[in-house]
Amino acid sequence: MSKLNQTQKISIYLAVSLGLAIVYPVITKNSFGFIRSTAWLSILFLFLTLVPINIVKTIQNPKLKKFVSVLASNRRVFGIVSGSIALIHSSFTIWQKYDFKLINLLTRETLPGSLANLIMLLMLSTSLFSVQRKFRNWKMLHSIVWLLVPLVFVHALLSEIYFVDVFSWIMFALIGFLLLLGVFKKFLKSESRDYLRDLVLFLIGTLVSISVFLFVK
């Protein structure tokens, strides 16, 4: 896998993920299974994007550190896959669940996810090397991922609250870890110079999420 270039890795991860997402509703006979499975997979790849790069310096075991370092080196791949699956998830939801009635994207259940998808789309559009060469501040722009994490959590909570199963618990555990990482990553020796900026973005995302939860119907 290490000999593959990033484009090949992205293609493979996307193909396998979408294959699993298609098989899941067939096995479970759940008409909305594709929507749920793409949500889980997007969160999994978001986890792989953010966690390894932020914990690798704290790991002492050489073999484990090497493994996590490999994951960290693929964070761009995981980020693009996560964002791509998230957009597929939202597009399919608009079609299958809401029959293209976009007003449904502004409800309490969906608004956090809609905002998260806008952020994902912005980061995806600046993930191409050709764009990054022209837009030198793309790394700073990508830090808004920490604005996205609380939105994803609230969207998942509101969407999954009536359908809690083993996969949902795993998903909540992954997002919960991301939430803790957003608050405490300074203590993991990871990019501490950017900690205050990331924490402010994280708190803004949290405030927006809480506001949606409390005030949007």
Secondary structure, DSSP 8 states (H G I E B T S, - for coil): -TTS-HHHHHHHHHHHHHHHHHHHHHHHT-TTHHHHHHHHHHHHHHHHHHHHHHHGGG---HHHHHHHHHHHHTHHHHHHHHHHHHHHHHHHHHHHTTTT-GGGGGSTTTHHHHHHHHHHHHHHHT-SHHHHHH-TTHHHHHTTHHHHHHHHHHHHHHHHTT---HHHHHHHHHHHHHHHHHHHGGGGTSSGGGHHHHHHHHHHHHHHHHHHHHH--
